[in-house]
Amino acid sequence: MKKNMGPGDRLVRSLLAILIMVLYYFNVIEGVLGIVFLGVAGILLLTSLVRVCPLYLPFGLSTRSRK
């Protein structure tokens, strides 16, 4: 797949995923909602690592700079 995420987008996603994990660890979010948020955090972290957002593809969006 063609990479479509820029460094700013990756940073925001990674920080948000880490924040969710920390909130879950300290029991700020818990139960079913906490588990759902952990799933979202996992998806955010995975997409930032592979630099591809599947939701951007159908719309032709990209936050990656063109050089």
C-alpha positions in Angstrom: 0.0 0.0 0.0 1.1 3.5 -0.7 2.1 5.5 2.4 -0.3 8.3 3.1 0.6 9.6 6.6 2.9 12.5 7.4 5.1 12.9 10.5 2.7 15.2 12.2 -0.2 12.8 11.8 1.9 9.9 13.0 3.0 11.8 16.1 -0.6 12.8 17.0 -1.8 9.2 16.6 1.1 7.8 18.6 0.7 10.3 21.5 -3.1 9.7 21.6 -2.6 5.9 21.7 0.0 6.3 24.5 -2.4 8.6 26.4 -5.2 6.1 26.2 -3.0 3.3 27.4 -1.8 5.3 30.4 -5.4 6.2 31.3 -6.4 2.6 31.1 -3.3 1.5 33.2 -4.2 4.0 36.0 -7.9 3.0 35.9 -9.2 6.4 34.7 -11.0 4.5 31.9 -12.1 1.0 32.7 -14.6 -1.7 31.9 -16.0 -2.2 28.5 -15.3 1.4 27.5 -11.7 0.9 28.5 -11.3 -2.2 26.4 -12.9 -0.4 23.4 -10.5 2.5 23.9 -7.6 0.1 24.1 -8.7 -1.4 20.7 -8.8 2.1 19.2 -5.3 2.8 20.7 -4.0 -0.3 19.1 -5.4 0.6 15.7 -3.9 4.2 16.1 -0.5 2.8 17.0 -0.5 0.2 14.2 -1.5 2.7 11.5 1.2 5.2 12.7 3.8 2.4 12.6 2.9 1.3 9.0 2.3 4.9 7.9 -1.0 3.9 6.1 -4.5 5.0 7.2 -7.1 2.8 5.5 -9.8 5.5 6.0 -7.8 7.9 3.9 -7.6 5.6 0.9 -11.2 5.8 -0.5 -11.1 9.6 -0.2 -7.7 10.0 -1.7 -6.4 11.9 1.3 -2.8 12.1 2.4 -1.0 14.1 5.1 2.4 13.1 3.6 4.3 15.9 1.9 5.0 15.5 -1.8 8.7 16.0 -2.6 
